[in-house]
């Protein structure tokens, strides 16, 4: 699972364009992540020029995120 720090996102849509499962989409004025589609490949993390995406391998919902992880 990933988290996106929306405050720093520049809406370049690079993450969405490389996602093989369409787990990241533009919704309104921000990028939204759909955890049920995410396969933890990490491509989005690698292409983000603003470094606002964090990967939590094996985590499938926000309740499983470690304390202090920004949900966005």
MODELLER restraints for C-alpha pairs under 7 A, 6 or more apart:
rsr = mdl.restraints
at = mdl.atoms
rsr.add(forms.Gaussian(group=physical.xy_distance, feature=features.Distance(at['CA:1:A'], at['CA:35:A']), mean=5.94, stdev=0.5))
rsr.add(forms.Gaussian(group=physical.xy_distance, feature=features.Distance(at['CA:1:A'], at['CA:38:A']), mean=6.33, stdev=0.5))
rsr.add(forms.Gaussian(group=physical.xy_distance, feature=features.Distance(at['CA:1:A'], at['CA:40:A']), mean=5.88, stdev=0.5))
rsr.add(forms.Gaussian(group=physical.xy_distance, feature=features.Distance(at['CA:1:A'], at['CA:55:A']), mean=5.92, stdev=0.5))
rsr.add(forms.Gaussian(group=physical.xy_distance, feature=features.Distance(at['CA:1:A'], at['CA:56:A']), mean=5.15, stdev=0.5))
rsr.add(forms.Gaussian(group=physical.xy_distance, feature=features.Distance(at['CA:1:A'], at['CA:57:A']), mean=5.99, stdev=0.5))
rsr.add(forms.Gaussian(group=physical.xy_distance, feature=features.Distance(at['CA:1:A'], at['CA:58:A']), mean=6.81, stdev=0.5))
rsr.add(forms.Gaussian(group=physical.xy_distance, feature=features.Distance(at['CA:1:A'], at['CA:59:A']), mean=5.27, stdev=0.5))
rsr.add(forms.Gaussian(group=physical.xy_distance, feature=features.Distance(at['CA:1:A'], at['CA:60:A']), mean=5.65, stdev=0.5))
rsr.add(forms.Gaussian(group=physical.xy_distance, feature=features.Distance(at['CA:2:A'], at['CA:53:A']), mean=6.45, stdev=0.5))
rsr.add(forms.Gaussian(group=physical.xy_distance, feature=features.Distance(at['CA:2:A'], at['CA:54:A']), mean=5.35, stdev=0.5))
rsr.add(forms.Gaussian(group=physical.xy_distance, feature=features.Distance(at['CA:2:A'], at['CA:55:A']), mean=4.47, stdev=0.5))
rsr.add(forms.Gaussian(group=physical.xy_distance, feature=features.Distance(at['CA:2:A'], at['CA:56:A']), mean=5.83, stdev=0.5))
rsr.add(forms.Gaussian(group=physical.xy_distance, feature=features.Distance(at['CA:3:A'], at['CA:53:A']), mean=5.60, stdev=0.5))
rsr.add(forms.Gaussian(group=physical.xy_distance, feature=features.Distance(at['CA:3:A'], at['CA:54:A']), mean=5.33, stdev=0.5))
rsr.add(forms.Gaussian(group=physical.xy_distance, feature=features.Distance(at['CA:3:A'], at['CA:55:A']), mean=6.76, stdev=0.5))
rsr.add(forms.Gaussian(group=physical.xy_distance, feature=features.Distance(at['CA:3:A'], at['CA:70:A']), mean=6.70, stdev=0.5))
rsr.add(forms.Gaussian(group=physical.xy_distance, feature=features.Distance(at['CA:3:A'], at['CA:71:A']), mean=5.60, stdev=0.5))
rsr.add(forms.Gaussian(group=physical.xy_distance, feature=features.Distance(at['CA:3:A'], at['CA:72:A']), mean=6.78, stdev=0.5))
rsr.add(forms.Gaussian(group=physical.xy_distance, feature=features.Distance(at['CA:4:A'], at['CA:52:A']), mean=5.59, stdev=0.5))
rsr.add(forms.Gaussian(group=physical.xy_distance, feature=features.Distance(at['CA:4:A'], at['CA:53:A']), mean=4.61, stdev=0.5))
rsr.add(forms.Gaussian(group=physical.xy_distance, feature=features.Distance(at['CA:4:A'], at['CA:54:A']), mean=6.68, stdev=0.5))
rsr.add(forms.Gaussian(group=physical.xy_distance, feature=features.Distance(at['CA:4:A'], at['CA:71:A']), mean=6.91, stdev=0.5))
rsr.add(forms.Gaussian(group=physical.xy_distance, feature=features.Distance(at['CA:4:A'], at['CA:72:A']), mean=5.82, stdev=0.5))
rsr.add(forms.Gaussian(group=physical.xy_distance, feature=features.Distance(at['CA:5:A'], at['CA:52:A']), mean=5.05, stdev=0.5))
rsr.add(forms.Gaussian(group=physical.xy_distance, feature=features.Distance(at['CA:5:A'], at['CA:53:A']), mean=6.50, stdev=0.5))
rsr.add(forms.Gaussian(group=physical.xy_distance, feature=features.Distance(at['CA:5:A'], at['CA:70:A']), mean=6.77, stdev=0.5))
rsr.add(forms.Gaussian(group=physical.xy_distance, feature=features.Distance(at['CA:5:A'], at['CA:72:A']), mean=5.15, stdev=0.5))
rsr.add(forms.Gaussian(group=physical.xy_distance, feature=features.Distance(at['CA:6:A'], at['CA:30:A']), mean=6.83, stdev=0.5))
rsr.add(forms.Gaussian(group=physical.xy_distance, feature=features.Distance(at['CA:6:A'], at['CA:72:A']), mean=5.68, stdev=0.5))
rsr.add(forms.Gaussian(group=physical.xy_distance, feature=features.Distance(at['CA:8:A'], at['CA:50:A']), mean=6.66, stdev=0.5))
rsr.add(forms.Gaussian(group=physical.xy_distance, feature=features.Distance(at['CA:8:A'], at['CA:52:A']), mean=6.18, stdev=0.5))
rsr.add(forms.Gaussian(group=physical.xy_distance, feature=features.Distance(at['CA:9:A'], at['CA:50:A']), mean=6.32, stdev=0.5))
rsr.add(forms.Gaussian(group=physical.xy_distance, feature=features.Distance(at['CA:9:A'], at['CA:52:A']), mean=6.23, stdev=0.5))
rsr.add(forms.Gaussian(group=physical.xy_distance, feature=features.Distance(at['CA:10:A'], at['CA:50:A']), mean=6.89, stdev=0.5))
rsr.add(forms.Gaussian(group=physical.xy_distance, feature=features.Distance(at['CA:11:A'], at['CA:30:A']), mean=6.73, stdev=0.5))
rsr.add(forms.Gaussian(group=physical.xy_distance, feature=features.Distance(at['CA:11:A'], at['CA:31:A']), mean=6.90, stdev=0.5))
rsr.add(forms.Gaussian(group=physical.xy_distance, feature=features.Distance(at['CA:14:A'], at['CA:47:A']), mean=6.33, stdev=0.5))
rsr.add(forms.Gaussian(group=physical.xy_distance, feature=features.Distance(at['CA:14:A'], at['CA:48:A']), mean=6.50, stdev=0.5))
rsr.add(forms.Gaussian(group=physical.xy_distance, feature=features.Distance(at['CA:15:A'], at['CA:24:A']), mean=6.91, stdev=0.5))
rsr.add(forms.Gaussian(group=physical.xy_distance, feature=features.Distance(at['CA:15:A'], at['CA:44:A']), mean=4.30, stdev=0.5))
rsr.add(forms.Gaussian(group=physical.xy_distance, feature=features.Distance(at['CA:15:A'], at['CA:47:A']), mean=6.33, stdev=0.5))
rsr.add(forms.Gaussian(group=physical.xy_distance, feature=features.Distance(at['CA:15:A'], at['CA:48:A']), mean=6.26, stdev=0.5))
rsr.add(forms.Gaussian(group=physical.xy_distance, feature=features.Distance(at['CA:16:A'], at['CA:22:A']), mean=6.66, stdev=0.5))
rsr.add(forms.Gaussian(group=physical.xy_distance, feature=features.Distance(at['CA:16:A'], at['CA:24:A']), mean=4.98, stdev=0.5))
rsr.add(forms.Gaussian(group=physical.xy_distance, feature=features.Distance(at['CA:16:A'], at['CA:25:A']), mean=5.75, stdev=0.5))
rsr.add(forms.Gaussian(group=physical.xy_distance, feature=features.Distance(at['CA:18:A'], at['CA:43:A']), mean=6.50, stdev=0.5))
rsr.add(forms.Gaussian(group=physical.xy_distance, feature=features.Distance(at['CA:18:A'], at['CA:44:A']), mean=6.51, stdev=0.5))
rsr.add(forms.Gaussian(group=physical.xy_distance, feature=features.Distance(at['CA:19:A'], at['CA:43:A']), mean=6.71, stdev=0.5))
rsr.add(forms.Gaussian(group=physical.xy_distance, feature=features.Distance(at['CA:19:A'], at['CA:44:A']), mean=6.50, stdev=0.5))
rsr.add(forms.Gaussian(group=physical.xy_distance, feature=features.Distance(at['CA:21:A'], at['CA:37:A']), mean=6.08, stdev=0.5))
rsr.add(forms.Gaussian(group=physical.xy_distance, feature=features.Distance(at['CA:21:A'], at['CA:38:A']), mean=6.65, stdev=0.5))
rsr.add(forms.Gaussian(group=physical.xy_distance, feature=features.Distance(at['CA:23:A'], at['CA:33:A']), mean=5.64, stdev=0.5))
rsr.add(forms.Gaussian(group=physical.xy_distance, feature=features.Distance(at['CA:23:A'], at['CA:34:A']), mean=4.91, stdev=0.5))
rsr.add(forms.Gaussian(group=physical.xy_distance, feature=features.Distance(at['CA:23:A'], at['CA:35:A']), mean=6.80, stdev=0.5))
rsr.add(forms.Gaussian(group=physical.xy_distance, feature=features.Distance(at['CA:23:A'], at['CA:37:A']), mean=5.03, stdev=0.5))
rsr.add(forms.Gaussian(group=physical.xy_distance, feature=features.Distance(at['CA:23:A'], at['CA:38:A']), mean=5.38, stdev=0.5))
rsr.add(forms.Gaussian(group=physical.xy_distance, feature=features.Distance(at['CA:24:A'], at['CA:31:A']), mean=6.52, stdev=0.5))
rsr.add(forms.Gaussian(group=physical.xy_distance, feature=features.Distance(at['CA:24:A'], at['CA:32:A']), mean=5.52, stdev=0.5))
rsr.add(forms.Gaussian(group=physical.xy_distance, feature=features.Distance(at['CA:24:A'], at['CA:33:A']), mean=4.53, stdev=0.5))
rsr.add(forms.Gaussian(group=physical.xy_distance, feature=features.Distance(at['CA:24:A'], at['CA:34:A']), mean=6.25, stdev=0.5))
rsr.add(forms.Gaussian(group=physical.xy_distance, feature=features.Distance(at['CA:25:A'], at['CA:31:A']), mean=5.55, stdev=0.5))
rsr.add(forms.Gaussian(group=physical.xy_distance, feature=features.Distance(at['CA:25:A'], at['CA:32:A']), mean=5.43, stdev=0.5))
rsr.add(forms.Gaussian(group=physical.xy_distance, feature=features.Distance(at['CA:25:A'], at['CA:33:A']), mean=6.72, stdev=0.5))
rsr.add(forms.Gaussian(group=physical.xy_distance, feature=features.Distance(at['CA:26:A'], at['CA:32:A']), mean=6.13, stdev=0.5))
rsr.add(forms.Gaussian(group=physical.xy_distance, feature=features.Distance(at['CA:35:A'], at['CA:60:A']), mean=6.09, stdev=0.5))
rsr.add(forms.Gaussian(group=physical.xy_distance, feature=features.Distance(at['CA:35:A'], at['CA:61:A']), mean=6.54, stdev=0.5))
rsr.add(forms.Gaussian(group=physical.xy_distance, feature=features.Distance(at['CA:40:A'], at['CA:57:A']), mean=5.94, stdev=0.5))
rsr.add(forms.Gaussian(group=physical.xy_distance, feature=features.Distance(at['CA:42:A'], at['CA:55:A']), mean=6.73, stdev=0.5))
rsr.add(forms.Gaussian(group=physical.xy_distance, feature=features.Distance(at['CA:45:A'], at['CA:53:A']), mean=5.40, stdev=0.5))
rsr.add(forms.Gaussian(group=physical.xy_distance, feature=features.Distance(at['CA:45:A'], at['CA:54:A']), mean=6.47, stdev=0.5))
rsr.add(forms.Gaussian(group=physical.xy_distance, feature=features.Distance(at['CA:59:A'], at['CA:65:A']), mean=6.64, stdev=0.5))
